[in-house]
Amino acid sequence: MTDETVPDAQPGRAPQPRTDEPAPGSSPRRAPQPETDEPAPGLPATPAIGVLLTVRFLLELALLAAYAVSVARLVGGAVGWAAGAAAALVVATVWGLLLAPRRRYDASLPVRIAVELVLFAGAASGLWLSGLPGWGVALLGTEVVTLALLRRPGEPVGGGPHPHP
């Protein structure tokens, strides 16, 4: 206990002493946890990793845009844009279930990498078929390079913690 008092909350009541202990029957107070800007476990906190994780996030957004645009261009018209939005929603759902950091299903790393590469290859193919081959090659190439750079040297596929895919 300290000598400080808590201001009176109700008129006519004496000030109550401030305590560091919780009241009987209440849950204990928790100290605020410091926020960290550290990457996921297993990766060193370096500016290069921060850049790679930023590129990775932008690739995820580009993946969704690639599905929406390629399907919209292939189908055409308002129906094409609706189908493109639906395709992007399906991809976002798959990503959230299998690949996101807080994914619902925790598949092994090789399975997650395979699913991710299939999604990006599908987006690149869609862009190619819809008349945007350069964008498809750039998307898939950047994804492959980013995945390779995020791997820890000497680590076998499937070994150790990995931030995400």
N, C-alpha and C positions, 0 to 999 in steps of 0.2 A: 504494500500500500504506500501511497505517497501522501504528502500533506496537501495536495491540491484538492479543490472541491469542484464538483460539477454544478453549473448554474441551476437554480431552481426552475424546474419545468412547470410546476403547478403553484399558483399563488397559495400562500399560507403554509407551505411545506418548507422545512429546513433544507438547506443544501446538503446533498449527499456526498460522501467522500468518494474520490476517484480511486478506482482500484485497477490493478493490472491483471487481476484474476476475473474470470467470467463469473457471473451470478450463478448460484446453485441451479442446476437443471438446464442451463443454457450451454450452447456449444462454445468451445474455446475460440478465441480470436486467433486468426492466422496473420502472420506478418506478411505484408505485401511482397510478392515475388518480383525480383528484378527482371525487367524485360531484356532479352538478348537479341542481337542481330546475327547470331551464329547460324551457319548452315546446318542442315540435317546431320545427325550423327554419322561419323565415318568420313566426312570431308573436312579438310582444313579450312579455317576461316581466312581466306585470302581475297584480295580484290579480284583476282582472276576467276575464282569460283563464283563470286558475286555477279560478275559479268556473264559467266556461263549460265547461271541460274536465271538471270534476267532474259537472256537470249532464249532459254528453254521456255520460259513463260510466254514470250512473244510468239514462239513457234506454236504453242498450244492454241493461241488465239488465231494465228494464221491458218492452222489446221481447220478450225471451224469455219473460217471465212472461205477457205478453199473448197470445202464441201458445198457450202451455200452457193457460191458463185458458179462452180462448175456444173452443179445440178441445174441451177437456174438457166445457164446458157444452153445446156443440152436439151432441156425440156422446152424452154421458151415461154414468154408471156407471164401473166400473173400466176398461172398454175406452176410454172417453173420456179418462180420465187417462193411460192408456198412449199413446193417440194424441196427446194434448197434449204429453207428454214427447217423443215422436218428432218432432212439429212443431217444438218448441223446439230440438231437436238439429239438425234440418235447417237451421233459420235460423242457429244458431250456426256450423255448418259453412260456410254461404254467407258469413257475416260474416268468418269467419277466412280464407277463401280470397280474398275480394275486397276487404274493407273494413278489416280490422285493420291497425294500424301495421306489423306484420311479415307482411303478407299474402303468399300464395304467387304470386298473379297480379297484376301491376301494370297495371291498366286506367287509362285516362285519367280525370282528375277528373270531367268531365261524366258518364261512364259510372258511376263510383263513386257519385256523388250520385244518379243515376237509380235505381240498384239499391237504395241506402239508402232513398230515398223510396218505392219500390215495397214494400219490406219493411215500412216503417212504415204505409203505406196499407193493406196487407194485414192488419196487426195491428189497426189502427183499425177496419177493416171487420168483422173477426172479433169484436171487442169489441161493436160496434154490433149485429151479428146475434145475438149471444149474450145480448142484453139489458143491455149495459153501455155505452150510447152516450156518456154523459158521459166515461167513461174513454177511449174511443176518440178523441173530439175532443180531450181534454186531451193525450193521447200524441202525436197527429199535430201538433197546434198547437205544442206545446213543441219537438218535433223541428224543425219548419220555422223557428221563431224562433231556436233555437240554431244551426242551420246558417247562417242569415242573419247572425247576430252574429259567427260565427267567420270569415266571409269578410272579407278585407281591403278597405277602401273603395277603389273605383276599379279593382279587379282584375277582368279579364274571367274568365268561367267557363273553367276549364281552364288558366289562367295561373299560373305560379309554384308553389312548393312549398306544400302544404297539409297540416296535421298529420294529418288523417284525417277524412274518411271513407275 
